[in-house]
């Protein structure tokens, strides 16, 4: 009887987690044949403090000095490896600050590319030599990983003749409070679940105070 009740609780809480999942979207908007703006929008219940991701076809990235962004700690790194066709971008916060908060949309910067070469986004979790390039794409204001349960990539519609589609990444993230309840219910019925992780491949650099 207790087992059935525990399973019912776990199923209920798991359903609630899915129902209350939040999303974070990283996307570009075409400005011209050589430039596209990068935005992030979030419905997550906590602030985002750092964003690590990849892009192809980008020759430069101009960081927007948005509130919370630490420009000295943010990095545009052109393609590092001949067998990995991605540029890496790290957007870091001033320690403890929020780059994008719940319900906000923020302009992160502007990509430059060769004419009519669409900038395509890829999550930081994209594998290189069998391991994620970055541990995750999003981190909270304390730089703890925000782990997505699902990542969707897409190309947006053109808005004028001859344009190239914009690129987008949609991350689905279970709400932390409900997810914690699910883990607690699982622990009560089947023992404490371990949490796996991957070592971050973040650039070694000092953080500004």
N, C-alpha and C positions, 0 to 999 in steps of 0.2 A: 504493500500500500504506500509506504514511504517512498519507494523507488518510483512508482507511478506518479506520485505527487511531484517528486523532484524533476522527473522528465517533463511533466506538464509545465512546471515553472520555467524550465530551461527553454522549452519550445516557445512559450509565451514571450520570454525576454528576448530570445533570438529574433522573433518576428518584430518585436518593438524596436530592436536595434536597426533592422533593415528599414522599418518605417520612418525612423528618425535620422537616417543617414544624411549627412551634410555634403556639400560639394565645394570644390575649389576649382576654378577654371583659369587656365593660362592661355591667352590667345593673342593673335596679331591682327591688326587692321591695316590694310594696304593704303599707303599715303601717296605713293608714286611708283614708277617702274623700278626705282632703286631703294625705296624706303618703306618700312612698315613699323607701326607702333606696337609695343607690347603692353598688354594689360593683364591684371589679375583681379578676379572677383571671388568673393568668399561668402558662404553662408555658414561657415564653421562657427562654433560657439566660443572659440578662443582665437587670439590674435596670432598671425603668422609673423615670425621674426627673421626667417631666412629662406631663400629659394635657390635650389641648385638644379640646373637643367641643361639640356643640350640643344643645339640648333645646327642645321646644315645650310650652306650657301651664304652664311653671314660673313661679311668682310669687316664689319665693325659694329659696335653697339655703344650708343650714347646713353649713359645712365641718367634717369630723371631724379633730381634731388628731392624726392618725395619725403614727407615727414617720416622719420624713423629709419631711413636708409643711411647707412654709413658708406659714403663713397670711397674712402681709403681702403675699406675692407671688402669692396665689391670688385669682382674680377671678370674680365672678358678674355678668355684664353683661346686663341685661334687653334685650329686643328693640330693636335699634338702628335698623333700617330698616323702613319701612312695607311694602316689597315683599319682605321676607325674614322669614318668620314663625318665627324661631328666636332663642333666647337663647343666648349663648355663655358657656362656663365654662372657665376655665383653672385647673388644679391644678398648682402648681409645687413643686419640692423645695427644701429647704435645699441650697445649692450642693454638688454631689457626692454627695448622699444618695439612697437608694433609697426610692421610695414603695411599690412592690410588687416583690418578688423572685421568683425561680424557684419555682414550686409554691405560692405564697402567694395567699390571698384577703384583701382589705383593704376595710373599710368606708370609703368616701370622704366620705360626708355624707348629708344628708337633704333631699329636695325638698319644697317646699310648693306646692300648686296649689289652684285653686278646687275646690269639692266635685264629685267624680266627673269631674274633667277629668284624664284620664290623661296623665302626663308621657311623652313619646316622645323617645327618643334618636336623634341623627344624628351620623355621623362628622365630624371636623373638616375632612375633605377635601370636604365638601358644597360644590358650586360656588355662587358668588354673582357675578353679572355675568360669567360665563364663566371665572372662576378659583376655585381652592379657597379657602374662607374661611380655613382654616389650612393650612399646608403639609402637615401630617399630624396624626394623633390622638395618637400616642405618641412619646415621645422617651426616649433613654437618660439615664443620670445626668450625662452631659456635654452634654445637650440636643442631641444629634445625632438626626436623624429615624430612627424605626423604621418602615420602609416595608412595608405589608401587600400581599400578593399577591392577597388576596381579603377582602371585607367582607360579612358576612351580617347582615341585620337581622331581628328577629322579635318576636313578642308572646307572652309566657308564658301559661300556664293560670291561670284564676281559682281561688282557694282557698276562696271562700265566695260565697253567693248575692248577686248584684247588684254584685260587684266588677268592676273593669276590669283587663284583662291588664297584666302588667308588660312592660317594653320591654327589649330586649337588642341588643347589637352584638357579633358574633364576628369577630375579625381573625385571619387566617392569615398567619404570617410565616415565610419560609424561614429555617432555622438559618444564622447568619452564616458559620460555617466551611465548610459544604458549598456555600453560595452563592458564596463566594470561589473555591472550587475550580472551580465551573462557569464563572465568569467567566474564570479563568485558562485553562481548556481552550478556551473560545471565543476567547480572545486568541491562543492558539497556532495555531488553525486558520483564523481569519478576521480577525485584528487586534483590537486592544484596543477593547472596547465603551465608548462614552461613557455617562456617567450623567446623566440629565436630572433636573431638580428644579424646584420652584416656590418663589417667595419666600414666606416665612412672613408671615401676617397676625396676628402676635402683639402683644398690647397693649404699648405703650411704657411701661416702668415700671422703676424701679431694682430690682436684686436684692439681697436681704439677704445678708450675709456669714455 
